Amino acid sequence: MKFNFEKNLRIVNELMTYLHKLGCSDINVNLHTEESYTNFIIWGKTQEINDLELFNLNKLLNTKRQHELEEYYWSLGGDCELDEELSLVGMMVDTAEIKFNDGILTLNIFRSHS
């Protein structure tokens, strides 16, 4: 697939924007890329996040991946509201694991390149 690195950067940007708007501080990104996949681990400190926010975030980021529409959605990134942006991210990744422990919100994202 074309533009994997650029798509990965767009995904990281959208997730960092979400954490920033949530009020997270000390946002950290770990991006690990292999030939066939990319794994993103993004975390930040936050005072509190409610269960509904975690549920909605999990639902948006675990939307079924839409390979056939990915090129189209890729072009839309940056032009939508935050929830729509996260839904687009969800359509571009395979799995997302969300954890909130001891004031740290962690997003572990897996995206295959096939």
C-alpha positions as CSV (number, residue, x, y, z in Angstrom):
1,M,0.0,0.0,0.0
2,K,1.2,3.5,-0.8
3,F,2.1,6.1,1.7
4,N,2.3,3.8,4.8
5,F,4.7,6.1,6.7
6,E,2.6,9.2,6.0
7,K,-0.6,7.4,7.1
8,N,1.1,6.3,10.3
9,L,2.1,9.9,11.0
10,R,-1.5,11.0,10.4
11,I,-2.7,8.4,12.8
12,V,-0.2,9.4,15.5
13,N,-1.2,13.1,14.9
14,E,-4.9,12.3,15.4
15,L,-4.3,10.3,18.6
16,M,-2.0,12.9,20.1
17,T,-4.6,15.6,19.3
18,Y,-7.2,13.5,21.1
19,L,-4.9,13.1,24.2
20,H,-4.2,16.8,24.2
21,K,-7.9,17.7,24.0
22,L,-8.5,15.3,26.8
23,G,-6.1,17.2,29.0
24,C,-3.2,14.8,29.0
25,S,0.2,16.0,29.8
26,D,3.6,14.4,29.1
27,I,2.3,12.7,25.9
28,N,4.7,10.0,24.7
29,V,4.8,8.1,21.4
30,N,6.5,4.8,20.6
31,L,6.3,3.9,16.9
32,H,7.7,0.5,15.9
33,T,7.6,-0.3,12.2
34,E,8.4,-3.6,10.5
35,E,7.9,-4.5,6.8
36,S,4.4,-6.0,7.4
37,Y,3.0,-3.9,10.3
38,T,3.3,-0.9,12.5
39,N,2.7,-0.8,16.3
40,F,1.9,2.5,18.0
41,I,2.0,2.9,21.7
42,I,0.8,6.4,22.8
43,W,0.4,7.4,26.4
44,G,-0.2,10.4,28.5
45,K,-0.9,11.5,32.1
46,T,-4.4,12.6,32.9
47,Q,-6.2,13.3,36.1
48,E,-9.3,11.3,35.2
49,I,-11.2,9.8,32.4
50,N,-14.7,8.4,32.9
51,D,-15.9,5.0,31.9
52,L,-18.1,6.3,29.1
53,E,-15.2,8.2,27.5
54,L,-13.1,5.0,27.6
55,F,-16.0,2.9,26.2
56,N,-16.5,5.4,23.3
57,L,-12.8,5.6,22.6
58,N,-12.5,1.8,22.4
59,K,-15.6,1.6,20.2
60,L,-14.3,4.3,17.8
61,L,-10.8,2.9,17.5
62,N,-11.9,-0.7,17.1
63,T,-14.2,0.1,14.2
64,K,-13.7,-2.6,11.6
65,R,-10.8,-1.8,9.3
66,Q,-11.9,-0.7,5.8
67,H,-9.0,-1.5,3.4
68,E,-11.1,-0.8,0.3
69,L,-12.0,2.7,1.6
70,E,-8.7,3.5,3.2
71,E,-7.4,5.7,0.4
72,Y,-10.6,7.7,0.4
73,Y,-10.6,8.1,4.2
74,W,-6.9,9.0,4.2
75,S,-7.7,12.0,2.1
76,L,-10.4,13.1,4.6
77,G,-8.2,13.2,7.6
78,G,-7.9,16.6,9.3
79,D,-11.2,17.9,7.9
80,C,-13.7,16.4,10.5
81,E,-14.7,16.7,14.1
82,L,-12.7,14.8,16.7
83,D,-15.1,11.8,17.0
84,E,-15.2,11.5,13.2
85,E,-11.4,11.7,13.1
86,L,-11.1,8.8,15.6
87,S,-13.6,6.8,13.6
88,L,-11.4,7.3,10.5
89,V,-8.4,6.2,12.5
90,G,-10.4,3.1,13.6
91,M,-11.0,2.3,9.9
92,M,-7.3,2.5,9.2
93,V,-6.0,0.2,12.0
94,D,-6.5,-3.4,12.8
95,T,-6.8,-3.4,16.6
96,A,-6.6,-0.9,19.5
97,E,-6.2,-1.7,23.2
98,I,-7.0,1.1,25.6
99,K,-5.9,1.1,29.2
100,F,-6.2,3.6,32.0
101,N,-4.1,2.9,35.2
102,D,-2.7,5.2,37.8
103,G,-3.4,8.3,35.9
104,I,-1.9,7.1,32.6
105,L,-4.0,6.6,29.5
106,T,-2.3,4.2,27.1
107,L,-3.3,3.4,23.5
108,N,-1.7,0.4,21.9
109,I,-2.5,0.3,18.2
110,F,-1.7,-2.4,15.6
111,R,-1.8,-1.7,11.9
112,S,-0.8,-4.3,9.2
113,H,0.5,-3.0,5.9
114,S,-1.3,-5.6,3.8
